[in-house]
Amino acid sequence: MSDVLSEIRKRVGEENLINSCSGRGCRVDMTGVPPERIVVDVDTAFPAHRSTGKRCDRILFYEDAAKNRLVVVLIELKSGTFKATNVFEQLQESIDFLLDFVPQSAEITCIPVLFHGKGISKLQLKDINKTPVRFRNQKFPIRLNKCGAPKNLANVLSRSGNL
């Protein structure tokens, strides 16, 4: 494992790491995702690090060796109905949390993702598309895919040019 991933693993704590991005009735297929990765269960890590506020469900870290950068995937899982504004807040407020774990000098690509179980109304889709997540003075659009779809995570990452 790379030095950056090892450092993140140590800072987050082994007890807050899991092997899968699935949960909350939503299956995320990890096929095609780099095997050297870290998946943080944010529901356990937030309280363990005395963080408060809204949060996403998972944070995936892996290195894109070709671009020499760390890829940080903020994952929100919604198997039922949801409001786009809540999803945005959960993803955005997780940025402050993850900054405690990544080296300041690291080149980072941020990919916020919503995995959903049901269809998305046109109004919710419009709201999601107009509210990108901000990270280090850049805007990152919220990517979408369905829970349980084959290679759903790899498809999102490849569409964003990070796989």
C-alpha positions in Angstrom: 0.0 0.0 0.0 1.2 3.5 -0.8 2.5 5.8 1.8 -0.4 8.2 1.3 -3.0 5.4 1.8 -1.1 4.0 4.8 -1.1 7.4 6.4 -4.8 7.9 5.8 -5.5 4.4 7.2 -3.6 5.3 10.3 -5.3 8.7 10.8 -8.8 7.3 10.2 -8.3 4.2 12.4 -8.7 0.6 11.4 -11.9 0.3 13.5 -13.5 2.8 11.1 -12.7 1.0 7.9 -14.8 -1.5 6.0 -14.3 -3.6 2.8 -17.4 -2.5 0.9 -19.2 0.7 -0.1 -22.6 -1.0 0.2 -25.1 -0.4 3.0 -28.5 1.1 3.9 -30.2 -1.2 1.4 -28.0 -0.2 -1.5 -25.5 -2.5 -3.1 -22.4 -0.9 -4.6 -20.5 -3.2 -6.9 -16.7 -2.8 -6.3 -15.7 -4.8 -9.4 -13.2 -2.9 -11.4 -12.2 -0.5 -8.6 -8.5 -0.5 -7.7 -7.7 -3.2 -5.1 -5.4 -0.9 -3.1 -8.1 1.3 -1.5 -9.5 2.4 1.7 -13.2 2.6 2.5 -14.3 4.6 5.5 -17.5 3.9 7.3 -18.3 7.6 8.0 -21.1 6.6 10.4 -18.5 5.2 12.8 -15.6 7.5 11.9 -17.6 10.8 12.6 -18.3 10.1 16.2 -14.9 8.4 16.8 -13.2 11.7 15.7 -15.8 13.9 17.5 -17.2 15.3 14.3 -20.7 16.6 14.1 -23.1 17.6 11.4 -24.3 16.0 8.3 -22.2 13.4 6.6 -22.1 11.0 3.7 -22.2 7.2 4.2 -18.8 6.2 2.8 -15.5 7.7 1.7 -13.4 5.7 -0.8 -9.7 6.6 -1.2 -7.4 5.2 -3.9 -4.5 6.4 -5.9 -4.6 7.1 -9.7 -1.0 6.2 -10.5 -1.3 7.4 -14.1 -2.2 10.9 -12.9 -0.1 10.8 -9.7 -3.1 11.9 -7.6 -5.3 10.7 -4.8 -8.9 10.0 -5.7 -11.5 10.7 -3.0 -15.0 9.4 -3.6 -17.7 10.7 -1.3 -20.6 8.3 -1.4 -24.2 8.8 -0.4 -26.5 5.8 -0.4 -30.3 6.3 -0.8 -32.4 3.2 -1.4 -35.7 5.1 -0.9 -36.9 8.7 -1.5 -34.6 11.6 -0.8 -34.3 15.4 -1.2 -31.5 16.7 -3.4 -30.6 19.5 -0.9 -30.0 16.9 1.9 -27.8 14.8 -0.4 -25.8 17.9 -1.3 -25.4 18.9 2.3 -24.3 15.4 3.4 -21.6 15.3 0.6 -20.5 18.9 1.1 -20.2 18.7 4.9 -18.1 15.6 4.6 -15.3 17.6 2.9 -14.2 19.2 6.2 -14.1 15.7 7.8 -11.9 14.2 5.1 -9.5 17.1 5.2 -8.3 15.9 8.6 -7.0 12.7 6.9 -5.5 13.7 3.6 -2.0 15.2 3.4 -2.2 18.9 2.5 0.4 18.4 -0.3 -1.5 15.6 -2.0 -3.0 16.2 -5.4 -6.6 15.2 -5.1 -9.6 14.6 -7.3 -12.9 14.6 -5.5 -15.8 12.6 -6.9 -19.2 13.0 -5.0 -21.6 10.2 -5.9 -25.2 9.4 -5.1 -26.3 5.8 -5.4 -30.1 5.7 -5.5 -32.6 2.8 -5.5 -35.6 4.4 -7.1 -35.9 6.8 -10.0 -35.2 10.5 -9.5 -37.8 13.1 -10.3 -37.0 15.8 -12.8 -37.0 18.4 -10.0 -34.6 16.4 -7.8 -32.3 15.8 -10.8 -32.3 19.5 -11.7 -31.4 20.4 -8.1 -28.6 17.8 -8.0 -27.2 19.0 -11.3 -27.1 22.6 -10.2 -25.3 22.1 -6.9 -21.8 20.8 -7.3 -19.7 20.0 -4.3 -16.9 22.5 -3.6 -13.4 21.2 -2.7 -10.2 23.3 -2.8 -11.8 26.1 -4.8 -13.0 23.7 -7.5 -16.5 22.5 -8.2 -17.3 18.8 -8.6 -20.7 17.6 -10.0 -22.6 15.0 -8.1 -22.4 11.8 -10.1 -25.4 9.3 -10.1 -25.9 5.6 -10.5 -28.4 3.0 -9.3 -28.0 0.7 -6.4 -27.4 -2.8 -7.4 -26.4 -2.1 -11.0 -23.4 -4.2 -12.2 -20.1 -2.3 -11.9 -22.0 0.8 -10.7 -19.0 2.3 -8.9 -16.5 1.6 -11.7 -18.9 3.1 -14.3 -19.1 6.3 -12.3 -15.3 6.5 -11.9 -14.6 5.8 -15.5 -17.1 8.4 -16.7 -15.4 10.9 -14.5 -12.0 9.9 -16.1 -10.6 8.5 -12.8 -10.4 4.8 -13.5 
